[in-house]
Amino acid sequence: MAIRVRDPLAEINRPPEGKRLRVLEAIEGRRMGLLWSQHASSVNFWPVLERIAEARFRPSEVHRLYKRSTWNPASAAEIAAFAQQVDYALVGVGG
């Protein structure tokens, strides 16, 4: 039997690989995305959050992606299309 000891810092000092996210200076007047899991515990909360966010940030457009299933992720194609339509997104994952 072999026992291996790993570096506890791992790769912590290296930034993750992948596409860089763009930074918005401000979100007011930008294209807002609302991604909601439709979890039963957020049915009353989410519509209120949407109204407040729209009133507060005055988006130029609002795009919604409501998942068909609380338990399953949205498809990669749905997320990619959604990401092309918005500048930022509020995400509600329930629970």
C-alpha positions as CSV (number, residue, x, y, z in Angstrom):
1,M,0.0,0.0,0.0
2,A,1.3,3.5,-0.9
3,I,0.4,6.6,1.0
4,R,0.7,9.9,-0.9
5,V,0.9,13.3,0.7
6,R,-0.4,16.1,-1.3
7,D,0.5,19.8,-1.1
8,P,-2.3,21.4,1.0
9,L,-2.1,24.6,-1.1
10,A,-2.8,22.6,-4.3
11,E,-3.2,25.0,-7.3
12,I,-4.6,27.8,-5.2
13,N,-2.2,30.4,-6.5
14,R,-3.1,29.9,-10.1
15,P,-6.2,31.5,-11.6
16,P,-8.7,29.1,-13.1
17,E,-8.5,28.5,-16.8
18,G,-11.4,29.3,-18.9
19,K,-13.3,32.3,-20.4
20,R,-12.8,35.5,-18.5
21,L,-15.8,37.3,-17.2
22,R,-16.3,40.9,-18.2
23,V,-16.8,43.4,-15.4
24,L,-19.6,46.0,-15.6
25,E,-18.9,49.4,-14.1
26,A,-22.6,49.8,-13.4
27,I,-25.7,47.6,-14.0
28,E,-28.3,50.3,-14.2
29,G,-29.7,50.5,-17.7
30,R,-28.1,47.3,-18.9
31,R,-29.7,44.1,-20.1
32,M,-30.9,42.1,-17.1
33,G,-31.2,38.4,-17.0
34,L,-33.4,36.5,-14.5
35,L,-32.6,32.8,-14.1
36,W,-34.9,31.0,-11.7
37,S,-35.1,27.3,-10.7
38,Q,-38.8,27.7,-9.8
39,H,-38.1,25.9,-6.5
40,A,-41.3,25.7,-4.4
41,S,-39.7,27.6,-1.5
42,S,-39.2,30.7,-3.7
43,V,-42.5,30.9,-5.5
44,N,-43.7,33.9,-3.4
45,F,-40.2,35.5,-3.1
46,W,-39.0,35.4,-6.7
47,P,-41.7,37.6,-8.4
48,V,-41.2,40.2,-5.7
49,L,-37.4,40.1,-6.3
50,E,-38.0,40.6,-10.0
51,R,-40.2,43.6,-9.5
52,I,-37.7,45.2,-7.0
53,A,-34.7,44.5,-9.3
54,E,-36.5,46.0,-12.3
55,A,-37.5,49.1,-10.4
56,R,-34.1,49.6,-8.8
57,F,-31.8,48.9,-11.8
58,R,-34.1,50.1,-14.6
59,P,-32.8,47.6,-17.2
60,S,-32.9,48.4,-20.9
61,E,-34.2,44.8,-21.5
62,V,-35.2,41.9,-19.3
63,H,-34.7,38.3,-20.3
64,R,-36.0,35.4,-18.3
65,L,-34.9,31.8,-18.2
66,Y,-37.1,29.7,-15.9
67,K,-35.8,26.2,-15.6
68,R,-38.3,23.4,-16.5
69,S,-37.1,21.3,-13.6
70,T,-36.0,22.5,-10.2
71,W,-33.6,19.6,-9.8
72,N,-32.0,19.5,-13.3
73,P,-29.7,22.1,-14.6
74,A,-30.6,24.2,-17.6
75,S,-29.0,22.9,-20.8
76,A,-25.8,24.3,-22.0
77,A,-27.5,25.6,-25.1
78,E,-30.2,27.4,-23.0
79,I,-27.5,29.0,-20.9
80,A,-25.4,30.0,-23.9
81,A,-28.3,31.6,-25.6
82,F,-29.4,33.4,-22.4
83,A,-25.8,34.7,-21.8
84,Q,-25.8,36.2,-25.3
85,Q,-28.9,38.2,-24.4
86,V,-27.9,39.7,-21.1
87,D,-25.2,41.8,-19.5
88,Y,-25.7,40.4,-16.1
89,A,-28.0,37.9,-14.4
90,L,-29.7,37.4,-11.1
91,V,-29.8,33.7,-10.3
92,G,-32.3,32.0,-8.0
93,V,-31.5,28.5,-7.2
94,G,-34.1,27.8,-4.5
95,G,-33.9,25.9,-1.3
